[in-house]
Amino acid sequence: MVKELRSSRKALRRGTAVALALSIALVCVSPVAAQSLSDRFKSLFGGKSDEPAQPNPAPAPGQPADDELDCPQVTVRAGASTYAIGANGKQAVGNDIRFQATITKMARECARSGGDITARIGIQGRVIAGPAGAPATVDVPLRIAVVQGGVGEKVIASKAYRTTVAMSEGGSVPFTFVAEDLSYPVPSAKDADSYIFYVGFDPQALSPEPKARKKK
């Protein structure tokens, strides 16, 4: 009888400890912390689940149907994965670095409208202050291109973008950007597999656009 009483008390203590641990875990883990990075990134594309589905137009001869439409893979262009600025026009090396930006994650989504495809490209990155000290705000230049790979690479569409990042005292700030207006013609079924989205930093995106010439 005594042994049964002791074992029941031990079981009760173990059960109480487990319940206490679970309650502490539930209090400490916030909804934001519990949400995965991939879920947060998917939310960039938004969209309402109650929107009625729109009928898709018939594809042109030789072009894939929507259910066969492949959204090209997205990758960082070689040599364009980082963007660094030096102090007073110096090279961005060592103690002369003011800040450096990097791309950490990408996503894409494609939709066909008639004979064109409109791509939504999401980019996540981070700006880190350097030893020379970063400014209060940083302009990040980006370029997104759709390219047909293979022998003699062919640029199908390319567009420059820029986003402004407000730096913090911590000196390491994440940023997100979603381009929603990159369009290109629907490729033929035989060429679709060779298409790819390239993203990267492009300092020329910060240059002012040339003014249109006035007609005489």
Z-matrix of the N, CA and C atoms (Angstrom, degrees):
N
C 1 1.466
C 2 1.526 1 110.94
N 3 1.380 2 113.97 1 -42.43
C 4 1.467 3 118.85 2 -179.84
C 5 1.518 4 110.30 3 -65.60
N 6 1.375 5 116.29 4 -40.72
C 7 1.461 6 119.96 5 179.76
C 8 1.523 7 111.08 6 -62.56
N 9 1.328 8 117.10 7 -42.69
C 10 1.468 9 120.71 8 179.05
C 11 1.518 10 110.73 9 -62.48
N 12 1.355 11 117.02 10 -39.01
C 13 1.465 12 120.43 11 179.74
C 14 1.520 13 110.75 12 -65.44
N 15 1.362 14 116.05 13 -42.10
C 16 1.466 15 119.27 14 179.41
C 17 1.522 16 111.63 15 -64.49
N 18 1.355 17 116.93 16 -42.79
C 19 1.465 18 120.16 17 -179.32
C 20 1.520 19 111.28 18 -65.05
N 21 1.327 20 117.84 19 -37.25
C 22 1.468 21 120.20 20 178.53
C 23 1.511 22 111.16 21 -66.58
N 24 1.358 23 115.77 22 -36.89
C 25 1.474 24 119.22 23 177.93
C 26 1.535 25 111.07 24 -65.92
N 27 1.369 26 115.62 25 -41.43
C 28 1.474 27 119.12 26 178.12
C 29 1.518 28 111.40 27 -62.12
N 30 1.340 29 116.59 28 -42.35
C 31 1.466 30 120.40 29 178.91
C 32 1.511 31 111.09 30 -62.98
N 33 1.358 32 115.94 31 -39.59
C 34 1.459 33 119.93 32 179.32
C 35 1.518 34 111.08 33 -64.20
N 36 1.374 35 116.47 34 -41.00
C 37 1.464 36 120.21 35 179.42
C 38 1.525 37 110.88 36 -65.29
N 39 1.358 38 116.86 37 -41.66
C 40 1.463 39 120.04 38 178.47
C 41 1.525 40 111.47 39 -63.06
N 42 1.316 41 115.74 40 -42.56
C 43 1.464 42 119.52 41 178.88
C 44 1.514 43 111.75 42 -63.98
N 45 1.335 44 116.73 43 -39.64
C 46 1.471 45 120.51 44 178.49
C 47 1.518 46 111.00 45 -64.93
N 48 1.352 47 116.60 46 -40.24
C 49 1.475 48 120.34 47 179.98
C 50 1.519 49 111.03 48 -64.95
N 51 1.329 50 117.05 49 -42.52
C 52 1.466 51 120.61 50 179.07
C 53 1.516 52 110.54 51 -63.76
N 54 1.317 53 117.70 52 -45.35
C 55 1.468 54 121.36 53 179.18
C 56 1.512 55 111.09 54 -61.05
N 57 1.363 56 116.89 55 -40.46
C 58 1.455 57 120.46 56 179.37
C 59 1.522 58 111.08 57 -64.75
N 60 1.345 59 116.58 58 -41.82
C 61 1.469 60 120.29 59 179.13
C 62 1.519 61 111.24 60 -63.05
N 63 1.321 62 117.67 61 -41.36
C 64 1.460 63 121.17 62 179.44
C 65 1.512 64 111.26 63 -65.23
N 66 1.349 65 116.35 64 -40.44
C 67 1.462 66 118.87 65 -179.81
C 68 1.506 67 111.35 66 -66.34
N 69 1.348 68 117.70 67 -37.12
C 70 1.471 69 121.02 68 177.36
C 71 1.518 70 110.50 69 -65.26
N 72 1.348 71 116.38 70 -41.92
C 73 1.465 72 120.39 71 179.80
C 74 1.509 73 110.92 72 -62.78
N 75 1.333 74 117.30 73 -41.04
C 76 1.457 75 120.36 74 -179.36
C 77 1.514 76 111.45 75 -66.34
N 78 1.335 77 117.23 76 -33.42
C 79 1.463 78 120.51 77 179.46
C 80 1.514 79 111.10 78 -73.56
N 81 1.357 80 116.58 79 -39.54
C 82 1.463 81 120.60 80 -173.50
C 83 1.514 82 113.26 81 -76.79
N 84 1.318 83 118.60 82 -31.11
C 85 1.462 84 121.21 83 -176.83
C 86 1.514 85 109.50 84 -88.82
N 87 1.331 86 116.19 85 112.44
C 88 1.453 87 120.73 86 178.97
C 89 1.519 88 109.72 87 -81.27
N 90 1.343 89 118.90 88 160.13
C 91 1.465 90 120.64 89 177.70
C 92 1.512 91 113.08 90 -57.19
N 93 1.347 92 116.53 91 -34.95
C 94 1.464 93 119.64 92 -179.28
C 95 1.516 94 110.40 93 -67.24
N 96 1.338 95 116.31 94 -42.36
C 97 1.463 96 119.81 95 -179.06
C 98 1.514 97 111.06 96 -67.85
N 99 1.329 98 116.67 97 -33.27
C 100 1.453 99 120.04 98 -177.96
C 101 1.518 100 112.09 99 -74.70
N 102 1.329 101 116.97 100 -22.82
C 103 1.458 102 120.44 101 -178.43
C 104 1.518 103 109.66 102 -75.61
N 105 1.314 104 117.78 103 130.64
C 106 1.459 105 121.57 104 -177.59
C 107 1.522 106 110.67 105 -73.68
N 108 1.336 107 115.27 106 158.26
C 109 1.463 108 121.07 107 178.57
C 110 1.510 109 110.68 108 -61.25
N 111 1.341 110 117.12 109 -40.05
C 112 1.461 111 119.51 110 -179.04
C 113 1.515 112 111.39 111 -64.05
N 114 1.344 113 117.32 112 -37.47
C 115 1.462 114 120.06 113 178.31
C 116 1.519 115 110.89 114 -65.81
N 117 1.338 116 116.73 115 -41.47
C 118 1.468 117 119.78 116 179.73
C 119 1.523 118 110.50 117 -65.03
N 120 1.334 119 115.98 118 -37.13
C 121 1.457 120 119.07 119 -178.72
C 122 1.521 121 110.96 120 -71.16
N 123 1.348 122 116.72 121 -35.82
C 124 1.456 123 119.90 122 176.60
C 125 1.519 124 111.21 123 -61.76
N 126 1.335 125 116.77 124 -30.50
C 127 1.458 126 119.67 125 -178.74
C 128 1.524 127 112.32 126 -67.92
N 129 1.348 128 117.30 127 -14.74
C 130 1.462 129 120.24 128 177.06
C 131 1.523 130 110.97 129 -61.41
N 132 1.318 131 116.16 130 -32.21
C 133 1.447 132 119.92 131 -177.06
C 134 1.513 133 112.62 132 -83.13
N 135 1.336 134 117.70 133 -11.21
C 136 1.467 135 121.01 134 174.62
C 137 1.505 136 112.12 135 56.30
N 138 1.349 137 114.94 136 -139.56
C 139 1.459 138 120.16 137 -179.69
C 140 1.510 139 110.79 138 98.28
N 141 1.312 140 117.47 139 142.38
C 142 1.453 141 122.88 140 179.48
C 143 1.517 142 109.20 141 -108.54
N 144 1.335 143 115.07 142 132.98
C 145 1.458 144 119.32 143 -177.30
C 146 1.515 145 112.49 144 -73.29
N 147 1.356 146 117.47 145 -17.81
C 148 1.455 147 119.20 146 -176.53
C 149 1.522 148 112.52 147 -95.23
N 150 1.357 149 117.41 148 7.79
C 151 1.453 150 119.62 149 178.19
C 152 1.519 151 109.27 150 -73.17
N 153 1.338 152 118.83 151 133.13
C 154 1.462 153 120.09 152 -179.32
C 155 1.514 154 111.04 153 -67.68
N 156 1.308 155 116.87 154 143.48
C 157 1.461 156 121.73 155 179.61
C 158 1.516 157 109.92 156 -71.78
N 159 1.325 158 116.09 157 135.06
C 160 1.453 159 121.53 158 -179.73
C 161 1.526 160 109.08 159 -95.32
N 162 1.325 161 117.96 160 138.88
C 163 1.467 162 119.32 161 178.08
C 164 1.512 163 110.68 162 -65.14
N 165 1.321 164 116.32 163 138.84
C 166 1.460 165 121.74 164 -178.94
C 167 1.525 166 109.92 165 -90.44
N 168 1.336 167 117.04 166 137.21
C 169 1.466 168 119.18 167 177.59
C 170 1.513 169 111.29 168 -68.29
N 171 1.307 170 115.71 169 154.51
C 172 1.461 171 120.17 170 179.47
C 173 1.518 172 109.57 171 -66.72
N 174 1.347 173 118.72 172 138.24
C 175 1.462 174 120.73 173 -179.66
C 176 1.522 175 111.24 174 -70.12
N 177 1.322 176 115.31 175 152.75
C 178 1.463 177 120.45 176 176.77
C 179 1.512 178 109.57 177 -71.10
N 180 1.315 179 117.81 178 157.95
C 181 1.469 180 120.56 179 179.60
C 182 1.524 181 111.51 180 -56.24
N 183 1.321 182 116.07 181 132.40
C 184 1.465 183 121.24 182 178.87
C 185 1.506 184 114.22 183 84.77
N 186 1.375 185 117.91 184 -0.67
C 187 1.450 186 121.38 185 -179.92
C 188 1.525 187 109.36 186 -109.84
N 189 1.349 188 117.89 187 148.88
C 190 1.457 189 120.41 188 -176.68
C 191 1.523 190 111.66 189 -73.27
N 192 1.346 191 115.83 190 149.38
C 193 1.460 192 120.18 191 173.72
C 194 1.514 193 109.20 192 -73.45
N 195 1.363 194 116.18 193 166.88
C 196 1.456 195 119.71 194 -177.02
C 197 1.520 196 112.34 195 -59.49
N 198 1.338 197 116.89 196 -38.04
C 199 1.452 198 118.20 197 -178.75
C 200 1.529 199 111.99 198 -73.73
N 201 1.333 200 117.02 199 -9.73
C 202 1.457 201 121.45 200 176.16
C 203 1.530 202 111.21 201 -107.43
N 204 1.324 203 116.45 202 2.10
C 205 1.456 204 120.68 203 -175.35
C 206 1.522 205 110.31 204 -74.57
N 207 1.310 206 116.18 205 120.51
C 208 1.455 207 121.37 206 176.65
C 209 1.518 208 108.84 207 -93.93
N 210 1.329 209 115.28 208 130.70
C 211 1.460 210 120.15 209 174.02
C 212 1.526 211 106.22 210 -87.51
N 213 1.334 212 118.96 211 118.72
C 214 1.466 213 120.44 212 -175.13
C 215 1.521 214 112.47 213 -54.95
N 216 1.316 215 115.24 214 150.79
C 217 1.459 216 120.06 215 175.12
C 218 1.527 217 109.57 216 -65.59
N 219 1.334 218 115.99 217 151.10
C 220 1.460 219 120.47 218 179.06
C 221 1.520 220 108.24 219 -114.74
N 222 1.330 221 116.09 220 134.04
C 223 1.454 222 121.54 221 -179.48
C 224 1.521 223 109.75 222 -145.94
N 225 1.316 224 116.08 223 164.18
C 226 1.466 225 121.18 224 179.74
C 227 1.520 226 109.21 225 -84.45
N 228 1.313 227 115.71 226 131.78
C 229 1.463 228 121.44 227 178.41
C 230 1.522 229 109.36 228 -63.32
N 231 1.329 230 117.02 229 135.57
C 232 1.465 231 121.40 230 178.74
C 233 1.524 232 110.54 231 -57.78
N 234 1.321 233 115.51 232 129.66
C 235 1.452 234 121.14 233 179.59
C 236 1.511 235 114.57 234 84.66
N 237 1.338 236 117.55 235 1.36
C 238 1.468 237 120.53 236 -178.22
C 239 1.522 238 111.82 237 -124.42
N 240 1.332 239 117.09 238 26.11
C 241 1.462 240 120.68 239 -177.01
C 242 1.518 241 113.57 240 -88.02
N 243 1.341 242 117.51 241 -15.28
C 244 1.467 243 121.19 242 178.86
C 245 1.526 244 109.76 243 -132.84
N 246 1.321 245 114.13 244 156.08
C 247 1.466 246 120.99 245 178.92
C 248 1.522 247 107.08 246 -141.54
N 249 1.325 248 116.80 247 116.53
C 250 1.462 249 121.37 248 -177.03
C 251 1.515 250 110.71 249 -127.82
N 252 1.320 251 115.92 250 146.10
C 253 1.465 252 122.64 251 179.40
C 254 1.526 253 108.91 252 -125.62
N 255 1.342 254 115.57 253 134.59
C 256 1.447 255 121.16 254 178.10
C 257 1.516 256 112.25 255 -96.56
N 258 1.312 257 115.80 256 166.51
C 259 1.459 258 121.99 257 -178.51
C 260 1.522 259 110.82 258 -80.46
N 261 1.332 260 116.08 259 136.15
C 262 1.471 261 122.63 260 174.02
C 263 1.525 262 112.87 261 53.95
N 264 1.332 263 116.19 262 41.22
C 265 1.449 264 120.02 263 176.80
C 266 1.515 265 115.07 264 76.17
N 267 1.330 266 118.25 265 5.44
C 268 1.463 267 121.06 266 179.52
C 269 1.519 268 110.23 267 -78.79
N 270 1.330 269 114.95 268 165.67
C 271 1.456 270 119.41 269 175.74
C 272 1.521 271 109.72 270 -66.64
N 273 1.329 272 115.08 271 144.68
C 274 1.466 273 120.32 272 -177.31
C 275 1.519 274 109.94 273 -81.91
N 276 1.334 275 115.72 274 75.54
C 277 1.462 276 121.26 275 178.18
C 278 1.526 277 108.86 276 -137.05
N 279 1.328 278 115.16 277 148.35
C 280 1.457 279 120.89 278 174.88
C 281 1.510 280 114.02 279 55.13
N 282 1.328 281 115.65 280 -132.62
C 283 1.465 282 121.82 281 -176.68
C 284 1.522 283 113.61 282 -75.20
N 285 1.336 284 117.50 283 -5.90
C 286 1.467 285 120.45 284 -179.96
C 287 1.532 286 112.86 285 -89.24
N 288 1.325 287 117.99 286 -0.18
C 289 1.464 288 120.54 287 -179.83
C 290 1.525 289 110.22 288 -75.84
N 291 1.331 290 116.49 289 125.31
C 292 1.464 291 120.79 290 174.71
C 293 1.520 292 110.64 291 -85.32
N 294 1.324 293 116.54 292 -45.06
C 295 1.463 294 120.22 293 175.49
C 296 1.522 295 108.99 294 -160.56
N 297 1.316 296 114.29 295 161.56
C 298 1.462 297 120.73 296 176.58
C 299 1.527 298 108.98 297 -139.99
N 300 1.340 299 115.53 298 133.58
C 301 1.462 300 121.62 299 179.13
C 302 1.524 301 109.47 300 -110.65
N 303 1.317 302 116.02 301 143.60
C 304 1.459 303 121.59 302 177.82
C 305 1.527 304 109.78 303 -134.91
N 306 1.322 305 116.19 304 154.64
C 307 1.465 306 122.58 305 175.67
C 308 1.522 307 107.70 306 -99.48
N 309 1.332 308 116.54 307 129.44
C 310 1.456 309 120.70 308 -174.98
C 311 1.522 310 113.78 309 -113.56
N 312 1.327 311 118.67 310 -26.34
C 313 1.463 312 120.28 311 -175.83
C 314 1.519 313 109.55 312 -156.20
N 315 1.350 314 115.77 313 148.90
C 316 1.464 315 120.88 314 -179.22
C 317 1.523 316 109.69 315 -140.21
N 318 1.326 317 115.75 316 156.72
C 319 1.463 318 121.83 317 175.22
C 320 1.516 319 107.86 318 -151.86
N 321 1.345 320 116.12 319 159.93
C 322 1.461 321 118.44 320 179.75
C 323 1.525 322 109.65 321 -148.23
N 324 1.332 323 113.82 322 158.91
C 325 1.456 324 122.03 323 179.26
C 326 1.521 325 107.29 324 -149.77
N 327 1.319 326 117.56 325 136.74
C 328 1.462 327 121.26 326 -176.81
C 329 1.527 328 110.63 327 -124.18
N 330 1.333 329 115.25 328 145.88
C 331 1.463 330 121.54 329 175.74
C 332 1.514 331 108.16 330 -143.33
N 333 1.344 332 116.62 331 139.37
C 334 1.452 333 120.82 332 -179.78
C 335 1.512 334 110.38 333 -98.46
N 336 1.318 335 115.01 334 138.05
C 337 1.461 336 121.94 335 175.22
C 338 1.524 337 107.11 336 -133.61
N 339 1.315 338 116.17 337 102.84
C 340 1.454 339 119.42 338 -176.22
C 341 1.510 340 110.74 339 66.26
N 342 1.330 341 116.36 340 -124.12
C 343 1.458 342 120.87 341 -178.88
C 344 1.508 343 113.47 342 -95.97
N 345 1.338 344 118.24 343 10.06
C 346 1.462 345 121.81 344 -178.49
C 347 1.520 346 110.72 345 -120.86
N 348 1.327 347 114.23 346 156.88
C 349 1.461 348 122.44 347 172.71
C 350 1.523 349 107.67 348 -115.10
N 351 1.323 350 116.73 349 130.71
C 352 1.462 351 121.81 350 174.60
C 353 1.520 352 107.91 351 -107.70
N 354 1.323 353 115.40 352 124.57
C 355 1.463 354 120.93 353 -177.34
C 356 1.524 355 109.88 354 -106.18
N 357 1.323 356 114.62 355 141.96
C 358 1.463 357 121.34 356 171.36
C 359 1.522 358 106.03 357 -112.07
N 360 1.321 359 115.92 358 117.63
C 361 1.462 360 121.72 359 -176.48
C 362 1.523 361 108.68 360 -113.51
N 363 1.316 362 115.96 361 121.05
C 364 1.461 363 120.96 362 177.88
C 365 1.520 364 111.20 363 -102.63
N 366 1.319 365 116.02 364 136.75
C 367 1.468 366 121.82 365 -178.99
C 368 1.519 367 108.89 366 -129.39
N 369 1.315 368 116.30 367 130.05
C 370 1.455 369 122.30 368 170.24
C 371 1.517 370 108.76 369 -113.66
N 372 1.321 371 115.39 370 143.07
C 373 1.451 372 119.49 371 179.25
C 374 1.508 373 111.41 372 -155.75
N 375 1.307 374 115.12 373 -169.61
C 376 1.468 375 120.48 374 -178.63
C 377 1.520 376 109.29 375 -148.38
N 378 1.325 377 115.94 376 140.69
C 379 1.459 378 122.46 377 175.13
C 380 1.521 379 108.18 378 -112.59
N 381 1.335 380 116.21 379 125.59
C 382 1.463 381 121.56 380 -177.47
C 383 1.529 382 109.02 381 -118.09
N 384 1.315 383 116.14 382 129.68
C 385 1.469 384 121.31 383 178.72
C 386 1.521 385 109.92 384 -70.01
N 387 1.343 386 115.76 385 142.86
C 388 1.448 387 120.99 386 179.65
C 389 1.522 388 111.94 387 -99.69
N 390 1.331 389 117.16 388 -179.84
C 391 1.467 390 121.44 389 -178.72
C 392 1.522 391 113.26 390 -59.84
N 393 1.352 392 117.67 391 -30.04
C 394 1.466 393 120.31 392 -177.94
C 395 1.523 394 112.24 393 -78.69
N 396 1.316 395 118.00 394 -7.40
C 397 1.461 396 120.57 395 176.89
C 398 1.516 397 112.75 396 90.50
N 399 1.334 398 115.98 397 124.30
C 400 1.462 399 121.03 398 -179.36
C 401 1.517 400 110.62 399 -87.04
N 402 1.344 401 117.61 400 153.21
C 403 1.474 402 120.47 401 175.19
C 404 1.528 403 110.22 402 -70.96
N 405 1.327 404 115.49 403 172.85
C 406 1.470 405 119.96 404 -178.86
C 407 1.516 406 111.66 405 -64.88
N 408 1.333 407 117.35 406 -34.62
C 409 1.463 408 122.16 407 177.04
C 410 1.524 409 109.10 408 -131.24
N 411 1.312 410 115.59 409 148.20
C 412 1.458 411 121.84 410 -178.22
C 413 1.520 412 109.09 411 -125.71
N 414 1.321 413 117.47 412 128.49
C 415 1.462 414 122.42 413 173.86
C 416 1.522 415 108.68 414 -88.68
N 417 1.327 416 115.75 415 120.91
C 418 1.456 417 121.26 416 -178.21
C 419 1.529 418 108.75 417 -104.20
N 420 1.342 419 117.97 418 116.72
C 421 1.474 420 120.93 419 179.77
C 422 1.523 421 111.38 420 -90.86
N 423 1.310 422 116.72 421 130.83
C 424 1.457 423 121.68 422 -178.03
C 425 1.526 424 110.22 423 -128.47
N 426 1.301 425 115.58 424 153.65
C 427 1.463 426 121.01 425 172.46
C 428 1.523 427 108.90 426 -137.46
N 429 1.336 428 114.74 427 136.86
C 430 1.460 429 121.77 428 177.44
C 431 1.521 430 107.87 429 -124.14
N 432 1.314 431 115.96 430 133.75
C 433 1.465 432 120.46 431 -178.45
C 434 1.517 433 109.89 432 -138.74
N 435 1.325 434 115.66 433 146.58
C 436 1.451 435 120.98 434 170.31
C 437 1.522 436 106.61 435 -106.82
N 438 1.317 437 115.35 436 126.77
C 439 1.465 438 121.48 437 -170.65
C 440 1.524 439 109.29 438 -128.17
N 441 1.317 440 115.00 439 140.70
C 442 1.458 441 120.47 440 172.13
C 443 1.521 442 107.09 441 -94.19
N 444 1.329 443 115.49 442 113.43
C 445 1.454 444 119.98 443 -176.42
C 446 1.514 445 112.35 444 -78.96
N 447 1.319 446 114.72 445 -175.45
C 448 1.456 447 120.72 446 -178.40
C 449 1.508 448 111.23 447 111.47
N 450 1.309 449 116.38 448 -165.98
C 451 1.461 450 120.91 449 178.42
C 452 1.523 451 108.72 450 -69.95
N 453 1.318 452 116.78 451 120.86
C 454 1.462 453 120.46 452 -176.00
C 455 1.512 454 110.68 453 72.68
N 456 1.335 455 116.06 454 74.52
C 457 1.462 456 122.13 455 -178.40
C 458 1.522 457 111.28 456 -55.69
N 459 1.323 458 115.92 457 139.75
C 460 1.462 459 120.66 458 -177.04
C 461 1.525 460 109.94 459 -124.07
N 462 1.343 461 116.53 460 124.68
C 463 1.460 462 121.37 461 177.59
C 464 1.530 463 108.77 462 -82.38
N 465 1.324 464 116.10 463 118.36
C 466 1.459 465 121.31 464 -179.52
C 467 1.523 466 110.78 465 -86.23
N 468 1.317 467 117.27 466 -42.49
C 469 1.466 468 121.99 467 178.36
C 470 1.519 469 108.21 468 -154.86
N 471 1.323 470 116.43 469 146.96
C 472 1.461 471 121.37 470 -179.23
C 473 1.523 472 109.02 471 -150.53
N 474 1.332 473 115.51 472 138.82
C 475 1.458 474 118.96 473 -178.60
C 476 1.525 475 110.27 474 -147.29
N 477 1.336 476 115.94 475 139.83
C 478 1.460 477 122.40 476 179.86
C 479 1.523 478 109.61 477 -97.10
N 480 1.324 479 115.25 478 145.08
C 481 1.459 480 122.54 479 179.34
C 482 1.524 481 109.07 480 -136.95
N 483 1.312 482 115.65 481 166.45
C 484 1.459 483 120.27 482 174.20
C 485 1.519 484 108.59 483 -148.78
N 486 1.311 485 115.35 484 144.56
C 487 1.452 486 120.94 485 176.98
C 488 1.522 487 108.33 486 -136.81
N 489 1.322 488 117.00 487 147.70
C 490 1.457 489 122.28 488 -177.07
C 491 1.527 490 109.70 489 -104.83
N 492 1.322 491 115.44 490 131.64
C 493 1.459 492 122.00 491 -178.72
C 494 1.521 493 108.91 492 -115.47
N 495 1.338 494 116.48 493 125.19
C 496 1.466 495 121.73 494 176.63
C 497 1.525 496 108.36 495 -85.35
N 498 1.315 497 116.58 496 120.02
C 499 1.459 498 120.73 497 -178.09
C 500 1.534 499 110.21 498 -77.95
N 501 1.328 500 115.22 499 155.83
C 502 1.456 501 121.44 500 179.60
C 503 1.522 502 109.26 501 -117.10
N 504 1.326 503 115.86 502 173.20
C 505 1.455 504 119.67 503 179.92
C 506 1.525 505 111.30 504 -66.09
N 507 1.333 506 115.82 505 -26.28
C 508 1.460 507 118.60 506 179.53
C 509 1.512 508 113.27 507 -69.17
N 510 1.337 509 116.44 508 -23.06
C 511 1.456 510 120.26 509 176.20
C 512 1.505 511 115.83 510 80.94
N 513 1.338 512 118.93 511 9.01
C 514 1.462 513 122.16 512 177.96
C 515 1.525 514 107.81 513 -140.02
N 516 1.338 515 115.78 514 108.24
C 517 1.466 516 120.68 515 -171.57
C 518 1.532 517 109.87 516 -125.11
N 519 1.328 518 118.83 517 126.93
C 520 1.460 519 120.76 518 175.01
C 521 1.524 520 110.56 519 -78.68
N 522 1.323 521 116.82 520 155.17
C 523 1.459 522 120.63 521 175.44
C 524 1.521 523 109.19 522 -140.50
N 525 1.322 524 115.62 523 155.27
C 526 1.463 525 121.79 524 175.35
C 527 1.519 526 108.48 525 -133.25
N 528 1.319 527 115.17 526 147.96
C 529 1.461 528 120.66 527 178.17
C 530 1.520 529 107.84 528 -147.98
N 531 1.330 530 116.19 529 137.53
C 532 1.457 531 121.41 530 177.40
C 533 1.526 532 108.85 531 -126.46
N 534 1.319 533 116.57 532 117.80
C 535 1.466 534 121.70 533 174.65
C 536 1.528 535 107.75 534 -91.44
N 537 1.316 536 116.13 535 128.46
C 538 1.460 537 120.12 536 -174.41
C 539 1.525 538 112.93 537 -118.12
N 540 1.319 539 117.86 538 4.57
C 541 1.465 540 119.42 539 -171.49
C 542 1.522 541 113.86 540 -124.88
N 543 1.315 542 117.77 541 25.01
C 544 1.463 543 119.81 542 177.82
C 545 1.524 544 108.25 543 -89.37
N 546 1.316 545 116.34 544 111.76
C 547 1.467 546 121.26 545 -177.83
C 548 1.517 547 110.21 546 -120.59
N 549 1.323 548 114.67 547 150.53
C 550 1.473 549 120.95 548 177.56
C 551 1.519 550 108.65 549 -156.60
N 552 1.336 551 117.10 550 156.97
C 553 1.472 552 120.24 551 -178.92
C 554 1.527 553 111.65 552 -63.57
N 555 1.320 554 115.81 553 145.28
C 556 1.464 555 120.89 554 176.57
C 557 1.529 556 108.99 555 -61.66
N 558 1.333 557 118.45 556 123.83
C 559 1.473 558 119.62 557 -179.48
C 560 1.523 559 110.78 558 -75.07
N 561 1.301 560 115.12 559 160.87
C 562 1.462 561 119.31 560 174.93
C 563 1.517 562 109.07 561 -68.55
N 564 1.311 563 115.93 562 160.52
C 565 1.466 564 120.60 563 -177.67
C 566 1.528 565 111.83 564 -58.90
N 567 1.332 566 117.50 565 -34.75
C 568 1.464 567 120.44 566 -177.53
C 569 1.528 568 112.68 567 -76.21
N 570 1.360 569 117.67 568 -20.97
C 571 1.464 570 120.84 569 -178.24
C 572 1.526 571 113.22 570 -100.15
N 573 1.334 572 117.16 571 -15.02
C 574 1.464 573 120.48 572 -171.84
C 575 1.526 574 112.34 573 -58.51
N 576 1.332 575 118.00 574 -38.32
C 577 1.464 576 120.75 575 -176.66
C 578 1.525 577 113.10 576 -68.02
N 579 1.321 578 118.04 577 -17.74
C 580 1.463 579 120.67 578 -177.36
C 581 1.532 580 112.24 579 -93.29
N 582 1.335 581 117.74 580 0.28
C 583 1.461 582 120.81 581 179.91
C 584 1.530 583 110.15 582 -82.21
N 585 1.330 584 115.22 583 147.95
C 586 1.463 585 121.40 584 179.83
C 587 1.524 586 109.38 585 -150.59
N 588 1.325 587 116.42 586 145.86
C 589 1.463 588 122.00 587 173.99
C 590 1.528 589 108.23 588 -95.37
N 591 1.333 590 115.81 589 128.68
C 592 1.455 591 120.97 590 174.11
C 593 1.524 592 108.97 591 -110.95
N 594 1.330 593 116.62 592 134.80
C 595 1.460 594 121.51 593 173.29
C 596 1.522 595 107.99 594 -123.96
N 597 1.311 596 116.11 595 156.66
C 598 1.452 597 120.31 596 178.77
C 599 1.514 598 110.96 597 175.57
N 600 1.317 599 114.80 598 172.42
C 601 1.456 600 120.83 599 176.41
C 602 1.523 601 109.28 600 -84.23
N 603 1.323 602 116.35 601 140.25
C 604 1.461 603 121.93 602 -179.79
C 605 1.524 604 109.10 603 -140.88
N 606 1.340 605 118.38 604 101.09
C 607 1.466 606 120.76 605 -178.87
C 608 1.520 607 113.82 606 -56.21
N 609 1.342 608 117.93 607 -25.62
C 610 1.462 609 120.19 608 179.55
C 611 1.524 610 112.02 609 -65.52
N 612 1.334 611 116.88 610 -17.23
C 613 1.454 612 119.89 611 178.46
C 614 1.526 613 112.10 612 -67.65
N 615 1.355 614 116.93 613 -17.35
C 616 1.459 615 120.85 614 178.59
C 617 1.517 616 112.37 615 -87.92
N 618 1.328 617 117.55 616 -10.29
C 619 1.461 618 120.94 617 179.72
C 620 1.518 619 109.91 618 -72.93
N 621 1.326 620 117.62 619 139.61
C 622 1.471 621 119.36 620 178.26
C 623 1.514 622 111.23 621 -64.60
N 624 1.327 623 115.67 622 144.95
C 625 1.456 624 120.05 623 179.17
C 626 1.521 625 110.27 624 -67.62
N 627 1.334 626 117.43 625 141.17
C 628 1.471 627 119.35 626 179.40
C 629 1.523 628 111.05 627 -63.73
N 630 1.306 629 114.47 628 140.12
C 631 1.470 630 119.53 629 179.66
C 632 1.521 631 111.16 630 -71.59
N 633 1.295 632 114.67 631 142.01
C 634 1.475 633 119.48 632 179.85
C 635 1.523 634 109.74 633 -69.01
N 636 1.317 635 115.94 634 139.43
C 637 1.463 636 120.30 635 -179.94
C 638 1.535 637 109.83 636 -72.78
N 639 1.301 638 114.19 637 138.24
C 640 1.458 639 119.01 638 178.15
C 641 1.533 640 110.06 639 -79.78
N 642 1.295 641 113.98 640 136.28
C 643 1.461 642 118.90 641 178.66
C 644 1.527 643 109.88 642 -73.17
N 645 1.298 644 113.94 643 139.95
C 646 1.472 645 118.80 644 179.41
C 647 1.524 646 110.10 645 -73.30
